Amino acid sequence: MKKYIFAIIGLVILGACSSDDNGSQAINLNNLIGKWYLKGGTTNGGAFENYNHECVTSKDYQEFFANGDLDFVGHDVECEVNDTDSSQWSISGNILTVSNQEFDPMIYSYEYTIESITSEELRLKETVEIPGGTETRIIYMTRN
């Protein structure tokens, strides 16, 4: 499950921008704070794939806190919380960094480019090296 979360996170956060006709907001701490529900994403410009929420009434989400904490909460088919993961986040320009440098057993750090953020949608881009080339993932999250 955590593999999917990191893939989804890789598809979130937008480049620095100001308000415009599509409702984009400036990228800053205040616009990211709160719950973002996982919607889905694309890989290498392919077809959009919906995130599979196992519970119909309680969606999996990422919650950004003002102190730099980031929590993932996942639900099983009985709608019970069955997966949680805590990490830290920071933002510099349009780059979102998610890491858990202080926790074992798996230490990680991922960087995402914030492609866009509105009051209702967050879109992140992650580029990763894989055997045989590069993979670009776009992650979509929503407020509801």
C-alpha positions as CSV (number, residue, x, y, z in Angstrom):
1,M,0.0,0.0,0.0
2,K,2.8,2.4,0.9
3,K,4.3,1.9,-2.6
4,Y,1.0,3.3,-4.1
5,I,1.1,6.2,-1.7
6,F,4.5,7.3,-2.8
7,A,3.5,6.9,-6.4
8,I,0.4,9.1,-5.8
9,I,2.4,11.7,-3.9
10,G,4.7,11.8,-6.9
11,L,1.8,13.1,-9.0
12,V,0.9,16.1,-6.9
13,I,2.1,19.8,-6.6
14,L,2.2,22.6,-9.1
15,G,4.8,25.2,-10.3
16,A,4.9,28.6,-8.8
17,C,2.0,30.6,-10.2
18,S,-0.5,33.2,-9.2
19,S,-4.2,33.3,-9.5
20,D,-5.5,33.1,-13.1
21,D,-8.6,32.0,-15.1
22,N,-8.3,28.3,-14.1
23,G,-8.4,29.1,-10.4
24,S,-4.8,28.3,-9.8
25,Q,-3.4,29.6,-6.5
26,A,0.1,30.6,-5.4
27,I,2.2,27.7,-4.1
28,N,2.7,28.2,-0.4
29,L,2.3,26.5,2.9
30,N,-1.2,27.8,3.6
31,N,-2.6,26.4,0.3
32,L,-1.2,22.9,1.0
33,I,-2.3,22.6,4.6
34,G,-5.1,20.1,5.2
35,K,-6.4,16.8,3.8
36,W,-5.9,15.9,0.1
37,Y,-7.8,12.8,-1.0
38,L,-6.1,10.6,-3.6
39,K,-7.8,10.7,-7.0
40,G,-5.4,9.0,-9.4
41,G,-2.8,9.9,-12.0
42,T,-0.9,9.2,-15.2
43,T,2.4,7.6,-16.1
44,N,4.4,8.9,-19.1
45,G,1.4,10.8,-20.4
46,G,-0.7,7.6,-20.6
47,A,-4.4,7.2,-19.7
48,F,-5.6,8.5,-16.4
49,E,-5.9,5.8,-13.8
50,N,-8.2,6.2,-10.8
51,Y,-6.8,5.5,-7.3
52,N,-8.5,2.4,-5.9
53,H,-10.2,3.4,-2.6
54,E,-11.0,0.1,-0.9
55,C,-13.7,1.8,1.2
56,V,-16.5,3.5,-0.5
57,T,-17.4,5.8,2.4
58,S,-13.8,6.7,3.7
59,K,-11.3,7.7,1.1
60,D,-7.5,7.3,1.6
61,Y,-5.8,10.7,2.1
62,Q,-2.6,12.7,2.7
63,E,-2.8,15.3,5.4
64,F,-0.4,18.2,5.4
65,F,0.2,19.9,8.7
66,A,1.6,23.4,9.3
67,N,4.5,22.0,11.4
68,G,5.8,20.1,8.4
69,D,4.3,16.7,9.3
70,L,2.6,14.7,6.6
71,D,0.3,11.7,7.4
72,F,-1.1,9.1,5.0
73,V,-4.3,7.3,6.2
74,G,-5.6,4.3,4.3
75,H,-8.8,2.3,4.8
76,D,-9.6,-1.3,4.1
77,V,-12.8,-2.8,2.6
78,E,-14.5,-2.7,6.0
79,C,-13.7,1.1,6.1
80,E,-11.3,0.6,9.1
81,V,-8.0,2.5,9.1
82,N,-5.5,-0.2,8.0
83,D,-2.5,1.8,6.9
84,T,-0.8,4.9,8.2
85,D,2.5,6.5,7.4
86,S,4.1,9.6,8.9
87,S,6.7,11.7,7.2
88,Q,7.8,15.3,6.9
89,W,7.3,17.8,4.1
90,S,8.8,21.1,3.0
91,I,8.3,23.4,0.1
92,S,10.8,25.5,-1.9
93,G,9.4,27.4,-4.8
94,N,7.3,24.8,-6.7
95,I,9.3,21.8,-5.3
96,L,7.7,19.7,-2.6
97,T,10.0,17.4,-0.7
98,V,8.6,14.5,1.3
99,S,11.0,12.5,3.5
100,N,11.3,10.5,6.7
101,Q,14.9,11.1,7.5
102,E,14.2,10.6,11.2
103,F,12.4,7.2,11.0
104,D,13.5,3.7,10.5
105,P,13.3,1.1,9.0
106,M,12.9,2.8,5.6
107,I,14.6,6.2,5.2
108,Y,13.5,8.1,2.0
109,S,13.3,11.5,0.4
110,Y,11.2,12.3,-2.7
111,E,10.9,15.5,-4.7
112,Y,7.8,16.5,-6.5
113,T,7.1,19.5,-8.8
114,I,3.9,21.2,-8.0
115,E,2.2,21.5,-11.4
116,S,-0.9,23.1,-10.2
117,I,-2.9,23.8,-7.1
118,T,-6.5,25.2,-6.8
119,S,-8.8,25.3,-3.9
120,E,-10.1,21.8,-4.9
121,E,-7.2,20.0,-6.8
122,L,-3.5,19.4,-6.3
123,R,-1.4,18.1,-9.2
124,L,2.2,16.8,-8.6
125,K,4.8,15.6,-11.0
126,E,7.5,13.1,-10.2
127,T,10.3,12.0,-12.6
128,V,12.1,8.8,-11.6
129,E,14.9,6.8,-13.2
130,I,13.8,3.2,-13.9
131,P,15.7,0.4,-15.6
132,G,15.7,1.3,-19.3
133,G,14.9,5.0,-18.9
134,T,12.9,7.7,-17.2
135,E,9.3,7.6,-15.9
136,T,7.2,10.7,-15.4
137,R,4.2,10.4,-13.1
138,I,1.5,12.9,-12.5
139,I,-0.5,12.5,-9.3
140,Y,-3.9,14.1,-8.7
141,M,-5.5,14.8,-5.3
142,T,-8.7,16.6,-4.4
143,R,-10.1,18.2,-1.3
144,N,-13.2,16.0,-1.3
